[in-house]
């Protein structure tokens, strides 16, 4: 027969599960789980970036939702593509009985080393539905494949 008083076994199990989840998160990314206030300023996260290439071009795809193209800055220096974004949001509400204002700021900067084998002067960037796609054509020298023999 079950007791009307709940057992403490469920509480112990929940505490053990929370502790195990914390250790799992810490093992996967120790700084993210241990120091979230320092590693994620203003609740911002680094955008996910995919880099792909074929014989003609290098394509960089970054997921940056909630921004506009005016919030994003692309720069190229010494073979490194830098994607930088900054978002400022202020909400203000005034009534005769109260005043409410909420401000949030966040920024990120992500460096993607691509080397000198791309023609950055002819790069094209498109931002649609929260996804930034940068296409960089390869130079003639970079398009040639070099075979490396394994011994």
Residue pairs with C-beta under 8 A, 6 or more apart in sequence:
22 33
25 32
25 33
26 33
26 34
31 38
31 39
32 39
32 40
41 106
42 104
42 105
42 106
42 107
43 104
43 106
44 106
44 107
44 108
45 108
46 108
46 110
47 62
47 63
47 64
47 83
47 85
47 108
47 110
47 132
48 62
48 63
49 60
49 61
49 62
49 63
49 83
49 110
49 112
50 60
50 61
50 62
51 58
51 59
51 60
51 61
51 112
51 114
52 58
52 59
52 61
53 59
53 138
55 138
55 143
56 137
56 138
56 143
57 118
57 135
57 136
57 137
57 138
58 114
58 118
58 135
58 136
58 138
59 133
59 134
59 135
59 136
60 81
60 83
60 112
60 114
60 132
60 133
60 134
60 136
61 131
61 132
61 133
61 134
62 83
62 110
62 131
62 132
62 134
63 130
63 131
63 132
64 72
64 83
64 85
64 127
64 130
64 131
64 132
65 130
66 87
66 130
67 85
67 87
67 130
68 127
69 127
71 85
71 86
71 87
72 83
72 84
72 85
72 127
72 132
73 82
73 83
73 84
73 85
74 81
74 82
74 83
74 84
74 123
74 125
74 134
75 81
75 82
75 84
76 82
76 120
76 123
79 113
79 114
79 115
79 116
80 111
80 112
80 113
80 114
81 111
81 112
81 114
81 120
81 134
81 136
82 109
82 110
82 111
82 112
83 109
83 110
83 112
83 132
83 134
84 107
84 108
84 109
84 110
85 107
85 108
85 109
86 105
86 106
86 107
87 104
87 105
87 106
87 107
88 103
88 104
88 105
89 103
89 104
89 105
90 101
90 102
90 103
90 104
91 100
91 101
91 102
91 103
92 100
92 101
92 102
93 99
93 100
93 101
94 100
114 136
115 142
116 139
117 138
117 139
117 141
117 142
118 136
118 137
118 138
118 139
118 142
119 136
119 137
119 138
119 139
120 136
122 136
122 137
123 134
123 135
123 136
123 137
124 134
124 135
125 132
125 133
125 134
125 135
126 132
126 133
127 133
